[in-house]
Amino acid sequence: MSTIPLDRPAVRPRLPAPTAILALLALAYGIVPLVGTDYLFDALLTPFLALSLAALGLNLLTGYAGQLSLGSAAFMAVGAFAAFNLELRLPGLPLLASIALAGVCAAAVGLVFGLPSLRLRGFYLAVSTLAAQFFVTWALTKFGWFSNDSPSGVIDAPPLRIAGFTFASPAERYLFALTLVAGLTYLAHRLVRSPIGRDFVAVRDNETAARIIGVPVLRTKLLAFALSSFVIGVAGALWAFAYLRTVEPHGFNLDRSFQILFIVIIGGLATLRGAFLGAALIVVFPLLLSRAGQALLGSVFDSGAIEMTQRMILGALIILFLIREPDGLAALFDRLKRRLLPQR
């Protein structure tokens, strides 16, 4: 039985044209660091990159492989705490190796909690992945070893240092996150175009048909969980090291898992661009609403009422958007591109 509607496009791994990619990279690397402010890097761009990477990992699992998960924040937490402990207990280990091994730790945990996918599907599988969310938070809070016996459970992330250079300023941390996200996005692009990506899509569309044509369904599901959790674990390390610069279990709660899932749905399933488009809406739009609410209603209502109003407006806009465009922002982007640049 399919977990994703069969009328959805089978796979949309295409990235924009190479010229557009080069232009975006030139803008991100060359112009933004020169004109951006510390507030722009700390409040917008760095969390945008970390959440985009987490959504990219979840999209590999949900959009391409068709396996629902509500434990993304747990895998982010595993990546963040694993990277912290690797840096703390193995002082000579390079930072990039620590982050990569943290992703491997998250992949191992994701593999364990992906085992129910061998028996469960759809919403039953999604509910079973909640076990990861609750278990990881409990373990990180219960055992002080993970937080270096910090009484509060909150620990300072180590500095981002590579080959003697420290990424200390907001702009430098942004560039570090950008480089890591760009590299993993390229690898994800290659993955979904490979035979592994085609196996993901076959399992998503129809498990029985995939098994008949020789796709190893069980192995493909577990591989999807492992690869997805690896990417999300790296995103968790970025969230802690480059953005928050602190690590605490309750920062990776169930709300964070839903936020990542909403990014995937709003951006578009089975499309790499959707992770970035959805993250842009989720990160940037609430901030714009907050600024507008303070300017227009700050003298009339208190901050709590304004925040609740912002959430109601954001939720209503998301519902209206999904009714009008259920395939997400990526489909809307493709439609606009076809209208502006008609194919000959």
C-alpha positions as CSV (number, residue, x, y, z in Angstrom):
1,M,0.0,0.0,0.0
2,S,1.3,3.4,-0.9
3,T,2.0,6.0,1.8
4,I,2.2,8.9,-0.7
5,P,-0.5,9.6,-3.3
6,L,0.3,8.0,-6.6
7,D,-0.6,11.1,-8.6
8,R,2.4,12.9,-7.0
9,P,5.4,13.2,-9.3
10,A,7.6,10.2,-8.9
11,V,10.7,12.1,-8.2
12,R,11.9,15.7,-8.6
13,P,15.6,15.7,-7.9
14,R,16.4,18.5,-10.3
15,L,18.2,21.5,-9.0
16,P,18.0,24.9,-10.7
17,A,20.2,25.4,-13.7
18,P,24.0,25.5,-13.0
19,T,24.0,29.2,-13.8
20,A,21.4,29.9,-11.2
21,I,23.2,27.8,-8.6
22,L,26.5,29.6,-9.3
23,A,24.7,32.9,-9.0
24,L,23.1,31.9,-5.6
25,L,26.5,30.7,-4.3
26,A,28.2,33.9,-5.4
27,L,25.5,35.9,-3.6
28,A,25.7,33.7,-0.5
29,Y,29.5,33.7,-0.3
30,G,30.5,37.0,-1.8
31,I,27.8,39.6,-1.2
32,V,25.9,38.5,1.9
33,P,28.9,38.4,4.2
34,L,29.9,41.9,3.1
35,V,26.5,43.6,3.5
36,G,24.9,41.4,6.2
37,T,24.6,42.5,9.8
38,D,25.2,40.3,12.9
39,Y,21.5,40.2,13.5
40,L,20.9,38.9,10.0
41,F,23.4,36.1,10.5
42,D,22.4,35.1,14.0
43,A,18.6,35.5,13.8
44,L,17.9,34.5,10.2
45,L,20.5,33.0,8.0
46,T,22.2,30.5,10.4
47,P,19.0,29.0,11.8
48,F,17.6,29.0,8.2
49,L,20.5,26.9,7.0
50,A,20.3,24.4,10.0
51,L,16.6,23.9,9.6
52,S,16.9,23.6,5.8
53,L,19.4,20.8,6.3
54,A,17.2,19.0,8.8
55,A,14.2,19.3,6.4
56,L,16.4,18.0,3.6
57,G,17.2,14.9,5.7
58,L,13.5,14.4,6.6
59,N,12.5,14.8,2.9
60,L,14.8,12.0,2.0
61,L,12.9,9.8,4.3
62,T,9.3,11.1,3.9
63,G,9.3,12.7,0.5
64,Y,11.4,10.2,-1.4
65,A,11.1,6.9,0.6
66,G,7.5,7.5,1.9
67,Q,8.2,6.8,5.6
68,L,6.6,9.2,8.0
69,S,8.6,10.3,11.1
70,L,8.0,12.5,14.0
71,G,11.4,12.0,15.7
72,S,13.5,14.5,13.7
73,A,14.3,16.7,16.8
74,A,15.5,13.6,18.6
75,F,18.1,12.8,15.9
76,M,19.1,16.5,15.9
77,A,19.7,16.1,19.7
78,V,21.8,13.0,19.2
79,G,23.9,14.8,16.6
80,A,24.4,17.8,18.8
81,F,25.3,15.9,22.0
82,A,27.5,13.4,20.1
83,A,29.5,16.2,18.5
84,F,29.9,17.9,21.9
85,N,31.1,14.7,23.6
86,L,33.4,13.8,20.8
87,E,35.0,17.3,20.9
88,L,35.2,17.1,24.7
89,R,36.5,13.6,25.2
90,L,38.7,13.3,22.0
91,P,40.6,16.7,22.0
92,G,42.7,15.9,19.0
93,L,39.8,14.9,16.8
94,P,39.2,17.4,13.9
95,L,35.9,19.3,14.1
96,L,34.7,18.0,10.7
97,A,35.4,14.5,11.9
98,S,33.5,15.1,15.1
99,I,30.5,16.4,13.1
100,A,30.7,13.4,10.7
101,L,30.9,10.9,13.5
102,A,28.0,12.7,15.2
103,G,26.0,12.1,12.1
104,V,27.0,8.4,12.2
105,C,25.7,8.3,15.8
106,A,22.4,9.8,14.7
107,A,22.2,7.3,11.8
108,A,22.7,4.4,14.2
109,V,19.9,5.7,16.5
110,G,17.7,6.3,13.5
111,L,18.4,2.8,12.3
112,V,17.2,1.4,15.6
113,F,14.0,3.4,15.6
114,G,13.5,2.7,11.9
115,L,13.0,-1.0,12.7
116,P,9.2,-0.6,13.2
117,S,9.0,0.5,9.5
118,L,9.5,-3.2,8.7
119,R,6.0,-3.9,10.1
120,L,4.2,-0.5,10.3
121,R,3.3,2.1,7.7
122,G,1.8,5.5,7.5
123,F,0.5,7.2,10.6
124,Y,1.2,4.0,12.7
125,L,4.9,4.4,11.8
126,A,4.8,8.1,12.6
127,V,3.4,7.4,16.1
128,S,6.0,4.8,16.7
129,T,8.8,7.2,15.9
130,L,7.6,9.4,18.8
131,A,9.3,6.8,20.9
132,A,12.6,8.2,19.7
133,Q,11.6,11.7,20.7
134,F,10.7,10.8,24.2
135,F,13.4,8.3,24.8
136,V,16.3,10.5,23.6
137,T,15.1,13.4,25.7
138,W,14.8,11.2,28.7
139,A,18.2,9.6,28.2
140,L,20.0,12.9,27.7
141,T,18.3,14.4,30.8
142,K,18.7,11.3,33.0
143,F,22.3,10.5,32.5
144,G,24.6,13.4,33.3
145,W,27.5,11.9,31.3
146,F,26.0,13.3,28.1
147,S,26.0,16.9,29.4
148,N,29.4,16.5,31.2
149,D,27.5,16.4,34.6
150,S,26.1,19.9,34.2
151,P,23.5,20.4,36.9
152,S,21.1,22.3,34.5
153,G,21.8,20.0,31.6
154,V,22.8,23.1,29.5
155,I,26.3,23.1,28.2
156,D,28.3,25.5,26.1
157,A,29.2,24.2,22.6
158,P,32.9,24.2,21.8
159,P,34.3,26.8,19.3
160,L,34.2,26.1,15.6
161,R,37.9,25.6,14.9
162,I,39.4,24.1,11.8
163,A,43.2,24.0,11.1
164,G,43.8,26.7,13.7
165,F,41.2,29.0,12.4
166,T,38.2,29.8,14.6
167,F,34.8,30.7,13.2
168,A,34.0,33.1,15.9
169,S,31.9,36.0,14.4
170,P,28.3,35.6,13.2
171,A,29.4,36.0,9.6
172,E,32.1,33.3,10.0
173,R,29.7,30.9,11.6
174,Y,27.2,31.5,8.8
175,L,29.9,30.7,6.2
176,F,30.8,27.5,8.0
177,A,27.1,26.4,8.1
178,L,26.7,27.5,4.4
179,T,29.6,25.3,3.3
180,L,28.4,22.3,5.2
181,V,24.8,22.6,4.0
182,A,25.9,23.2,0.4
183,G,28.1,20.1,0.4
184,L,25.5,17.8,1.9
185,T,22.8,19.2,-0.5
186,Y,25.0,18.3,-3.4
187,L,25.5,14.8,-2.0
188,A,21.7,14.5,-1.5
189,H,21.2,15.6,-5.1
190,R,23.5,12.8,-6.3
191,L,21.8,10.3,-4.0
192,V,18.3,10.9,-5.3
193,R,19.5,10.5,-8.9
194,S,21.3,7.2,-8.1
195,P,19.8,3.7,-8.0
196,I,19.3,4.1,-4.3
197,G,17.1,7.1,-4.9
198,R,15.1,5.2,-7.4
199,D,14.7,2.4,-4.9
200,F,13.4,4.9,-2.4
201,V,10.7,6.1,-4.9
202,A,9.7,2.6,-5.8
203,V,9.2,1.7,-2.1
204,R,7.3,4.9,-1.6
205,D,4.9,4.4,-4.5
206,N,4.1,0.7,-4.1
207,E,6.0,-1.7,-1.8
208,T,4.5,-4.8,-3.5
209,A,5.5,-3.7,-7.0
210,A,8.9,-2.7,-5.7
211,R,9.4,-6.2,-4.2
212,I,8.3,-7.9,-7.4
213,I,10.8,-6.0,-9.6
214,G,13.7,-6.9,-7.2
215,V,14.0,-3.9,-4.9
216,P,15.1,-5.0,-1.4
217,V,12.3,-3.2,0.4
218,L,13.4,-3.9,4.0
219,R,17.0,-2.8,3.4
220,T,15.8,0.2,1.5
221,K,13.6,1.4,4.3
222,L,16.4,1.0,6.9
223,L,18.9,2.8,4.6
224,A,16.4,5.7,4.2
225,F,16.2,6.0,8.0
226,A,19.9,5.9,8.4
227,L,20.8,8.4,5.7
228,S,18.0,10.7,6.8
229,S,19.1,10.6,10.4
230,F,22.7,11.2,9.4
231,V,21.8,14.4,7.7
232,I,19.5,15.5,10.5
233,G,22.2,14.7,13.1
234,V,24.6,17.0,11.3
235,A,21.9,19.7,11.2
236,G,21.6,19.2,15.0
237,A,25.3,19.8,15.4
238,L,25.0,23.0,13.3
239,W,22.0,24.2,15.3
240,A,24.0,23.8,18.5
241,F,27.5,24.8,17.4
242,A,26.9,27.5,14.9
243,Y,23.5,29.0,15.9
244,L,22.6,28.5,19.6
245,R,26.2,27.9,20.8
246,T,24.6,25.9,23.7
247,V,23.4,22.4,23.9
248,E,20.4,21.3,26.0
249,P,18.0,18.4,25.6
250,H,14.8,20.4,25.8
251,G,15.8,22.6,22.9
252,F,15.1,19.5,20.7
253,N,11.5,18.9,21.7
254,L,8.5,17.7,19.9
255,D,7.7,21.2,18.6
256,R,11.0,21.1,16.7
257,S,10.0,17.8,15.1
258,F,6.7,19.3,14.0
259,Q,8.4,22.4,12.7
260,I,10.7,20.3,10.5
261,L,7.8,18.3,9.2
262,F,5.9,21.5,8.4
263,I,8.9,22.8,6.5
264,V,8.9,19.6,4.4
265,I,5.1,19.8,3.7
266,I,5.0,23.5,2.9
267,G,8.2,23.4,0.8
268,G,7.1,20.3,-1.2
269,L,7.6,16.6,-0.8
270,A,10.2,14.8,-2.9
271,T,12.0,18.0,-3.9
272,L,15.3,19.3,-2.6
273,R,14.4,22.9,-3.2
274,G,11.3,22.5,-1.0
275,A,13.5,22.1,2.2
276,F,15.0,25.6,1.6
277,L,11.8,27.2,0.4
278,G,9.8,25.8,3.4
279,A,12.5,26.8,5.9
280,A,12.6,30.4,4.4
281,L,8.8,30.7,5.1
282,I,9.0,29.2,8.6
283,V,12.0,31.2,9.7
284,V,11.6,34.5,8.0
285,F,7.8,35.0,7.9
286,P,7.2,34.7,11.7
287,L,10.0,37.3,12.2
288,L,8.3,39.7,9.8
289,L,5.0,39.1,11.5
290,S,6.6,39.8,14.9
291,R,8.1,43.1,13.7
292,A,4.7,44.1,12.1
293,G,2.8,43.2,15.2
294,Q,5.1,45.2,17.5
295,A,4.8,48.2,15.2
296,L,1.1,48.1,14.7
297,L,-0.3,46.6,18.0
298,G,2.6,47.1,20.5
299,S,0.9,50.0,22.1
300,V,-2.5,48.3,22.4
301,F,-1.8,44.6,23.4
302,D,0.9,42.9,25.5
303,S,3.6,40.7,24.0
304,G,1.7,37.5,24.9
305,A,-1.4,38.5,23.0
306,I,0.7,39.7,20.0
307,E,2.6,36.4,19.9
308,M,-0.7,34.4,20.0
309,T,-2.1,36.5,17.2
310,Q,1.0,35.9,15.1
311,R,0.7,32.2,15.5
312,M,-3.0,32.3,14.5
313,I,-2.2,34.3,11.4
314,L,0.7,32.1,10.5
315,G,-1.4,28.9,10.9
316,A,-4.3,30.3,8.9
317,L,-2.0,31.3,6.1
318,I,-0.3,27.9,6.0
319,I,-3.7,26.2,5.8
320,L,-4.9,28.5,3.0
321,F,-1.7,28.0,1.1
322,L,-1.9,24.2,1.4
323,I,-5.5,24.2,0.2
324,R,-4.5,26.2,-2.9
325,E,-1.2,24.5,-3.5
326,P,-1.0,21.1,-1.8
327,D,2.3,20.3,-3.6
328,G,4.1,23.0,-1.7
329,L,6.2,26.0,-2.6
330,A,8.4,24.1,-5.0
331,A,5.4,23.4,-7.3
332,L,4.4,27.0,-7.1
333,F,8.0,28.0,-8.0
334,D,7.9,25.6,-11.0
335,R,4.6,27.1,-12.1
336,L,5.9,30.6,-12.0
337,K,9.0,29.7,-13.8
338,R,7.0,28.1,-16.6
339,R,4.9,31.2,-17.0
340,L,7.9,33.6,-16.9
341,L,10.2,31.3,-19.0
342,P,7.9,29.4,-21.4
343,Q,9.5,26.3,-22.9
344,R,10.0,26.2,-26.6
